[in-house]
Amino acid sequence: TPTPGSPVITTQPTDQTVKAGGFAKFKVTATGSAPLTYQWRKNSVNIAGATKAVYNTPTTSSPDNGALFPVIVSNSAGSVISSNAKLTVR
């Protein structure tokens, strides 16, 4: 069982499909004791500056096709990682 007050993801990020040259927007909703912190990742690597509940990608290109974007939500009571949101670039 999670520690009382630890983050709980209530809405997971969802897969996004964009055209090459477009932008994708991933978002997460979480509850837990404030303050909550966020760290988005792309294929297991932290994205610098991607520390909000919403992450807007830079311009996408074909190498981004299939990239996975989970987010880690943390607070003083613990942390939880979301499911992977998949980016499809057409």
Backbone as ProteinMPNN parsed JSONL, in Angstrom:
{"seq_chain_A": "TPTPGSPVITTQPTDQTVKAGGFAKFKVTATGSAPLTYQWRKNSVNIAGATKAVYNTPTTSSPDNGALFPVIVSNSAGSVISSNAKLTVR", "coords_chain_A": {"N_chain_A": [[0.845, -1.2, 0.0], [0.425, 2.278, -0.703], [2.301, 4.921, 0.885], [0.659, 7.096, 3.167], [-0.397, 10.143, 1.729], [1.451, 9.965, -0.289], [2.29, 10.326, -3.816], [-0.302, 9.787, -6.192], [-1.21, 8.728, -9.331], [-3.84, 9.947, -11.129], [-4.837, 10.432, -13.642], [-3.488, 9.012, -16.399], [-0.784, 9.775, -18.703], [-1.507, 10.068, -22.204], [-1.259, 8.309, -25.363], [0.095, 9.961, -28.239], [-0.392, 11.203, -31.533], [1.221, 12.722, -34.154], [1.984, 14.889, -36.954], [5.11, 14.91, -38.686], [7.24, 17.539, -37.772], [5.369, 18.727, -36.251], [3.944, 19.289, -32.951], [3.739, 17.567, -29.85], [1.626, 17.04, -27.024], [1.773, 16.085, -23.77], [0.116, 15.073, -20.812], [-0.411, 14.791, -17.276], [-2.317, 13.823, -14.429], [-2.259, 14.094, -10.973], [-2.544, 13.199, -7.494], [-1.838, 13.927, -4.051], [0.257, 14.728, -1.201], [1.132, 18.13, -1.125], [4.257, 19.848, -1.83], [3.898, 18.647, -5.204], [6.216, 17.216, -7.436], [7.378, 16.98, -10.808], [8.832, 14.948, -13.332], [9.454, 14.527, -16.548], [10.241, 11.945, -18.882], [12.043, 10.741, -21.706], [12.2, 7.866, -23.425], [13.488, 6.621, -21.182], [15.268, 8.582, -20.354], [15.81, 11.485, -18.5], [14.126, 14.517, -19.279], [15.428, 17.609, -19.75], [14.281, 20.37, -17.949], [11.62, 19.606, -18.178], [9.383, 19.683, -16.142], [6.775, 19.997, -15.267], [3.192, 19.393, -14.908], [2.261, 19.181, -17.431], [3.691, 18.432, -20.563], [5.122, 19.778, -23.379], [6.319, 18.789, -26.426], [9.397, 19.487, -28.226], [9.711, 20.462, -31.724], [8.692, 17.735, -33.65], [10.193, 14.878, -35.286], [10.821, 12.285, -37.751], [12.655, 10.403, -36.454], [11.695, 10.473, -33.858], [9.512, 8.852, -33.785], [7.682, 6.386, -32.127], [8.829, 6.872, -29.676], [8.858, 6.796, -26.095], [7.127, 8.268, -23.414], [7.141, 8.562, -20.196], [6.223, 9.882, -16.939], [7.604, 10.915, -13.863], [6.228, 11.321, -10.762], [6.662, 13.024, -7.789], [6.918, 13.498, -4.21], [7.444, 14.51, -0.771], [6.707, 12.158, 0.45], [7.128, 10.054, -1.258], [7.462, 8.501, -4.54], [6.085, 8.013, -7.84], [5.79, 6.362, -10.947], [4.441, 7.034, -14.128], [2.427, 5.294, -16.614], [3.786, 4.474, -19.854], [3.521, 6.895, -22.365], [3.041, 6.786, -25.756], [4.638, 8.184, -28.571], [3.649, 8.786, -31.803], [4.882, 9.526, -34.924], [3.93, 10.731, -37.951]], "CA_chain_A": [[0.0, 0.0, 0.0], [1.239, 3.496, -0.732], [2.397, 5.721, 2.101], [-0.334, 8.183, 3.144], [0.112, 11.398, 1.174], [2.348, 9.764, -1.434], [1.623, 10.664, -5.07], [-1.116, 8.807, -6.904], [-1.575, 9.239, -10.656], [-5.277, 9.755, -11.34], [-5.02, 10.372, -15.096], [-2.214, 8.682, -17.037], [-0.56, 10.413, -20.005], [-2.062, 9.274, -23.303], [-0.501, 8.269, -26.615], [-0.137, 11.098, -29.131], [0.014, 11.029, -32.936], [1.41, 14.034, -34.778], [2.725, 14.919, -38.212], [6.49, 15.374, -38.535], [7.264, 18.993, -37.734], [4.366, 19.192, -35.297], [4.248, 19.221, -31.528], [2.864, 16.702, -29.058], [1.393, 17.529, -25.664], [1.486, 15.022, -22.824], [-0.243, 15.609, -19.498], [-0.689, 13.829, -16.218], [-3.001, 14.368, -13.257], [-1.87, 13.324, -9.796], [-2.901, 13.722, -6.181], [-0.866, 13.616, -3.007], [0.645, 15.883, -0.398], [1.896, 19.165, -1.833], [4.235, 20.084, -3.281], [4.224, 17.548, -6.119], [7.177, 17.557, -8.485], [7.215, 16.166, -12.012], [9.993, 14.817, -14.22], [9.145, 13.749, -17.754], [11.363, 11.217, -19.461], [11.895, 10.247, -23.082], [12.974, 6.63, -23.56], [14.257, 6.388, -19.954], [16.214, 9.665, -20.077], [15.136, 12.69, -18.04], [14.09, 15.643, -20.218], [15.795, 18.825, -19.019], [13.266, 21.409, -17.905], [10.258, 19.069, -18.317], [9.083, 19.465, -14.729], [5.397, 20.411, -14.983], [2.207, 18.338, -15.143], [2.071, 19.112, -18.889], [4.947, 18.528, -21.322], [4.997, 20.013, -24.816], [7.569, 18.388, -27.077], [9.907, 20.329, -29.306], [9.291, 20.003, -33.046], [8.932, 16.301, -33.81], [10.695, 14.414, -36.58], [10.618, 10.841, -37.873], [13.339, 9.582, -35.444], [10.928, 10.461, -32.611], [8.414, 7.88, -33.887], [7.81, 5.257, -31.211], [9.414, 7.274, -28.394], [7.995, 6.604, -24.936], [7.179, 9.408, -22.501], [6.549, 8.462, -18.869], [6.542, 10.982, -16.023], [7.76, 10.54, -12.459], [5.61, 12.296, -9.857], [7.293, 12.823, -6.478], [6.803, 14.458, -3.106], [8.244, 14.067, 0.376], [6.26, 10.83, 0.892], [7.525, 9.01, -2.195], [7.35, 8.832, -5.963], [5.387, 7.031, -8.66], [6.021, 6.6, -12.38], [3.244, 6.795, -14.933], [2.587, 4.4, -17.751], [4.431, 5.114, -20.996], [2.721, 7.447, -23.448], [3.814, 6.578, -26.983], [4.552, 9.207, -29.6], [3.689, 8.322, -33.19], [5.135, 10.629, -35.861], [3.549, 10.285, -39.287]], "C_chain_A": [[0.875, 1.243, 0.0], [1.247, 4.189, 0.627], [1.325, 6.801, 2.05], [0.286, 9.484, 2.651], [1.036, 11.221, -0.012], [1.585, 9.996, -2.739], [0.847, 9.477, -5.641], [-1.503, 9.437, -8.241], [-3.045, 8.912, -10.904], [-5.631, 9.746, -12.829], [-3.654, 10.158, -15.737], [-2.033, 9.505, -18.316], [-1.025, 9.489, -21.128], [-1.18, 9.363, -24.541], [-0.889, 9.457, -27.492], [0.343, 10.742, -30.531], [0.077, 12.407, -33.569], [2.07, 13.856, -36.141], [4.138, 15.385, -37.919], [6.502, 16.889, -38.659], [6.24, 19.585, -36.785], [4.85, 19.039, -33.872], [3.268, 18.273, -30.86], [2.762, 17.278, -27.656], [0.977, 16.345, -24.796], [1.11, 15.655, -21.49], [-0.602, 14.485, -18.553], [-1.457, 14.557, -15.116], [-2.659, 13.471, -12.079], [-2.367, 14.013, -8.531], [-1.826, 13.297, -5.195], [-0.519, 14.881, -2.26], [1.48, 16.853, -1.222], [3.227, 19.394, -1.119], [4.55, 18.802, -4.056], [5.247, 18.053, -7.128], [7.033, 16.54, -9.615], [8.537, 16.111, -12.758], [9.601, 13.916, -15.373], [10.413, 13.111, -18.277], [11.026, 10.846, -20.901], [12.804, 9.042, -23.207], [13.97, 6.462, -22.412], [15.28, 7.464, -19.625], [15.417, 10.891, -19.636], [15.219, 13.791, -19.095], [14.36, 16.913, -19.41], [14.66, 19.84, -19.099], [11.834, 20.927, -18.004], [9.75, 18.669, -16.939], [7.706, 19.998, -14.329], [4.466, 19.23, -15.254], [1.92, 18.158, -16.63], [3.431, 19.254, -19.544], [4.625, 18.689, -22.789], [6.336, 19.682, -25.458], [8.103, 19.519, -27.945], [9.355, 19.805, -30.642], [9.659, 18.536, -33.218], [9.479, 15.996, -35.201], [10.612, 12.892, -36.595], [11.423, 10.007, -36.868], [12.607, 9.524, -34.103], [9.808, 9.417, -32.626], [8.676, 6.692, -32.958], [8.423, 5.601, -29.869], [8.38, 7.137, -27.281], [8.225, 7.717, -23.925], [6.444, 9.101, -21.199], [6.903, 9.708, -18.051], [6.637, 10.414, -14.611], [7.169, 11.67, -11.62], [6.124, 11.996, -8.454], [6.827, 13.87, -5.479], [7.583, 13.884, -1.933], [7.889, 12.656, 0.828], [6.664, 9.705, -0.064], [7.405, 9.463, -3.631], [6.651, 7.685, -6.686], [5.667, 7.381, -10.115], [4.767, 6.22, -13.145], [3.484, 5.652, -15.918], [3.274, 5.184, -18.875], [3.38, 5.635, -21.967], [3.578, 7.369, -24.705], [3.563, 7.701, -27.971], [4.649, 8.548, -30.964], [3.849, 9.544, -34.074], [4.872, 10.102, -37.257], [4.251, 11.074, -40.361]], "O_chain_A": [[1.937, 1.266, 0.623], [0.309, 4.054, 1.413], [1.097, 7.377, 0.987], [1.362, 9.878, 3.1], [1.381, 12.196, -0.679], [0.36, 9.874, -2.766], [1.288, 8.329, -5.577], [-2.053, 10.538, -8.283], [-3.444, 7.747, -10.89], [-6.614, 9.122, -13.23], [-2.77, 11.009, -15.635], [-3.017, 9.891, -18.946], [-0.942, 8.266, -21.007], [-0.46, 10.339, -24.748], [-2.037, 9.901, -27.492], [1.356, 10.063, -30.696], [-0.891, 13.168, -33.526], [2.639, 12.806, -36.439], [4.349, 16.174, -36.998], [5.856, 17.455, -39.541], [6.233, 20.791, -36.538], [6.008, 18.706, -33.619], [2.106, 18.186, -31.256], [3.689, 17.921, -27.164], [-0.033, 15.691, -25.053], [1.706, 16.651, -21.079], [-1.028, 13.401, -18.953], [-1.268, 15.754, -14.899], [-2.755, 12.247, -12.168], [-2.581, 15.225, -8.497], [-1.012, 12.418, -5.478], [-0.945, 15.975, -2.633], [2.41, 16.455, -1.924], [3.319, 19.157, 0.086], [5.36, 17.982, -3.623], [5.152, 19.181, -7.613], [6.623, 15.399, -9.401], [9.272, 17.097, -12.815], [9.437, 12.707, -15.21], [11.508, 13.654, -18.138], [9.861, 10.664, -21.255], [14.025, 9.163, -23.111], [15.15, 6.195, -22.64], [16.083, 7.285, -18.709], [14.467, 11.294, -20.307], [16.259, 13.975, -19.728], [13.607, 17.246, -18.495], [14.145, 20.13, -20.179], [10.91, 21.737, -17.926], [9.689, 17.487, -16.603], [7.501, 20.403, -13.185], [4.895, 18.196, -15.765], [1.403, 17.123, -17.048], [4.237, 20.091, -19.138], [3.943, 17.853, -23.381], [7.368, 20.235, -25.076], [7.351, 20.406, -28.35], [8.619, 18.818, -30.67], [10.796, 18.139, -32.965], [9.262, 16.743, -36.155], [10.36, 12.277, -35.559], [10.923, 8.964, -36.445], [12.862, 8.628, -33.298], [9.219, 9.131, -31.584], [9.742, 6.078, -32.995], [8.536, 4.734, -29.003], [7.185, 7.336, -27.497], [9.364, 8.068, -23.616], [5.243, 9.353, -21.101], [7.777, 10.485, -18.434], [5.854, 9.549, -14.218], [7.563, 12.829, -11.754], [6.037, 10.863, -7.982], [6.404, 14.968, -5.843], [8.298, 12.892, -2.079], [8.681, 12.016, 1.519], [6.554, 8.53, 0.285], [7.265, 10.653, -3.913], [6.628, 6.548, -6.213], [5.768, 8.555, -10.472], [4.118, 5.217, -12.849], [4.59, 5.124, -16.034], [3.329, 6.414, -18.839], [2.461, 4.91, -22.349], [4.716, 7.837, -24.713], [2.425, 8.118, -28.183], [5.611, 7.837, -31.251], [3.06, 10.486, -33.995], [5.507, 9.145, -37.699], [4.041, 10.823, -41.548]]}, "name": "protein", "num_of_chains": 1, "seq": "TPTPGSPVITTQPTDQTVKAGGFAKFKVTATGSAPLTYQWRKNSVNIAGATKAVYNTPTTSSPDNGALFPVIVSNSAGSVISSNAKLTVR"}
